[in-house]
């Protein structure tokens, strides 16, 4: 007998409430194995690939690409016993998981209402959320899904998402639940032509039925999308939504102070050129960012306040005896800040290697949520864009962030004479609740001194 199991969206990070479906790697009728990657989702922190918790045959995709799904809501149905004979009254997919047994696999509800989530994130307490399904006990849906030839399920996901793409500029994907998408398909209604009346613009069953009863409505909706205004609207979600909320919270919670310093980094650049030719640095991408990271770590020993956290709930300042260095990275999905863990224990060479690996992973959009949490201090390298400096906003939970500007050839006074030197501007923003002006100025001056004369590092 076929055994249907539904995989609910797991909590892939602490406190995750929802995620967007980016790409399905399977379709109805595909055979899957345990831990095979079946879907890529985008959370508020990063893009994450989800493995399949069971082996079997995919019978139904319950969410479309572009759709935002709450944690605990099923996103796929899998027949874990495809060789079994279909019974006249097959149980509904949800009922297959509600028999009180569990293997503890990812996404499966366990005794006591716990849900087994991805390894490393711990079990999530609470009863699994399940989407209500009409006629869940009827045999027809099960038979349609598990019929051996399976000709009908194959086009379920493809036509709705891909066919209307030219109609909607900017890759717009209409938001609608699978039953509504099926209704629209059966009635011949183009979801791209509708304006959703549900929460956050979700298209409802009533929207589809109204479109059928008033044929003129779709045409009007299309004209409102492409009305010659040369505008493009993109939903605020995923990394962009999380970044925006974090920056607002930081800007209006921590009193920011920003100080600036212009530094002659000619000695640092000369040392960099010598080290790049040294045998021990062969094959290492040694950048000015690596020197700046090392300078921050050393300077923080003298001014530990910049590496501390303001804990308003406990009414305490938490001083860290380690440095988890955040590096702001621009990616196609927006700004992310992955961390170099225990950066204070690394040599200059180890920092250079770690920074290069971190940047590569971030550009590929593969930074995990865990790698972007619990930082202590951050660098944002605006110099790579040719920008001299800026006023960076603190990451929530941190007390300092340093902006590294572009390094330029500029006139500079050396021993009473004007010479062309390598000049860089630094900008330090800090939380004035934790860091006083004297401490912030001392830290910035120390970083500048280490970049201007790397030999000073020998005194730390």
ABEGO torsion letter per residue (X at the ends): XBBBBBBBBBBABBGBABBBBABBABBBGBBBBBGBBABBBBBAABBBBBBBABBEBBABBABBBGBBBBBGBBABBBBABAABBBBABBBBAAAAAAAGBBAGBBGBBBBGGBBBBBBGAEBBBEBBBBBBBBGAABAAAAAAAABAAGAAAAAAAAAAAAAAAAABBGGBBBBBBAAAAAAAAAAGBBAAABBBABBGGBBBAAAAAAAAABAAAAAAAAAAABAGAGBBBBBBBEAAAAAAAAAAAAAAABBBBBBBBBBBAAAAAAAAAAAAABAAABGBBBBAAAAAAAAAAAAAAABAAAABBBBAAAGBBBBBABBBBBBBBBBAAEBBBBBBBGAAABBAAAAAAAAAAAAAAAAAGABBAAAABGBABBBBBAAAAGBABBBBBBBBGBABBBBBBBBBBBBBBBGGBBBBBBBBBBBBBBBAAABBAAAAAAAAAAAAAAAABAAAAAAX
